[in-house]
Amino acid sequence: MIAQTPEPPYYAVIFSNVLTEEVEGYEEMANAMVELAKKQEGFLGFESVRNGLGITISYWESEAAIANWKKNEHHLVAQQQGMQQWYESYVTRVCKVERAYFGPEGRKLL
């Protein structure tokens, strides 16, 4: 599903990863992190896909909101487990969204 974001500017955190073969508990933790992020001040939405390569993009009102999410104690536990067990490799990119284009019918998103 495409996230319903406001008019820019806002921020995007792009988390790309490749999983190890040891994925027990990963899906449950990923779902729990989405639910937790939704409760964070400044969270605007997310999009996620996995087809070998996993890409999750979360959208935030500000860099401060991203910093608060990064240091959330439950998120820190998930990050540690990911680094130790689930991720063969990963990269996190933080971007400022300055423009967004919608189509084919304006702001109507899936």
C-alpha positions in Angstrom: 0.0 0.0 0.0 1.3 3.5 -0.8 1.6 5.7 2.2 -0.7 8.8 2.4 1.9 11.5 3.2 1.2 15.2 3.5 2.5 17.9 1.2 6.4 18.1 1.4 8.7 18.8 3.0 9.0 15.8 5.3 11.6 13.1 5.8 12.0 9.5 4.6 14.1 6.8 6.2 14.9 4.1 3.7 16.0 0.8 5.2 17.2 -1.8 2.7 18.3 -5.2 3.8 19.1 -8.8 2.9 18.1 -11.5 5.5 20.2 -14.4 6.7 18.7 -17.9 6.6 17.9 -17.5 10.4 14.6 -15.6 10.2 12.7 -17.1 13.1 10.8 -14.3 14.8 11.6 -11.7 12.2 8.2 -11.2 10.8 6.6 -10.9 14.2 9.3 -8.3 15.3 8.8 -6.4 12.0 5.1 -6.2 12.5 5.6 -5.1 16.2 7.9 -2.3 15.1 5.4 -1.0 12.5 2.7 -0.9 15.2 5.2 0.8 17.6 6.3 3.4 15.0 2.7 4.3 14.3 2.4 5.5 17.9 5.5 7.7 17.7 5.1 11.4 17.5 5.9 12.6 14.0 5.3 9.3 12.2 3.5 9.8 8.9 3.4 6.4 7.3 5.4 3.6 5.7 5.8 1.4 2.7 7.5 -2.0 2.7 8.3 -4.8 0.2 10.4 -7.9 0.3 11.4 -10.0 -2.7 14.9 -11.2 -1.7 15.9 -7.6 -1.0 13.7 -6.0 1.7 13.0 -2.2 1.5 11.0 -0.4 4.1 10.5 3.4 3.8 9.1 5.2 6.9 8.0 8.8 6.6 8.5 11.4 9.4 7.6 15.0 10.1 11.1 16.0 11.2 14.6 14.9 11.9 13.8 15.1 15.6 11.0 12.6 15.2 13.5 10.2 13.4 16.0 10.6 16.2 13.3 9.8 18.8 12.4 6.7 16.9 16.0 5.6 16.6 16.5 5.7 20.3 13.1 4.1 21.3 14.1 1.3 23.7 12.0 -1.4 22.0 13.3 -0.3 18.6 16.9 -0.6 20.0 16.2 -4.2 21.0 14.9 -5.0 17.5 17.9 -3.3 15.9 20.3 -5.4 18.1 18.5 -8.6 17.2 18.5 -7.7 13.6 22.3 -7.1 13.5 23.0 -10.2 15.5 20.6 -12.7 13.8 18.5 -11.5 10.9 20.5 -9.2 8.6 23.2 -10.5 6.3 23.6 -6.8 5.2 21.6 -3.6 5.5 21.8 0.1 4.9 19.7 3.0 6.3 19.4 6.2 4.4 17.7 9.4 5.6 16.3 11.8 3.0 14.4 15.1 3.0 11.4 14.8 0.6 11.1 18.2 -1.1 8.7 17.2 -3.9 6.2 14.4 -4.4 4.2 13.6 -7.6 1.0 11.6 -7.7 -0.8 9.9 -10.5 -2.6 9.1 -12.5 -5.5 10.8 -10.6 -3.9 13.4 -8.5 -3.4 12.5 -4.8 -5.6 9.3 -5.0 -3.3 6.6 -3.8 -3.7 2.8 -3.6 
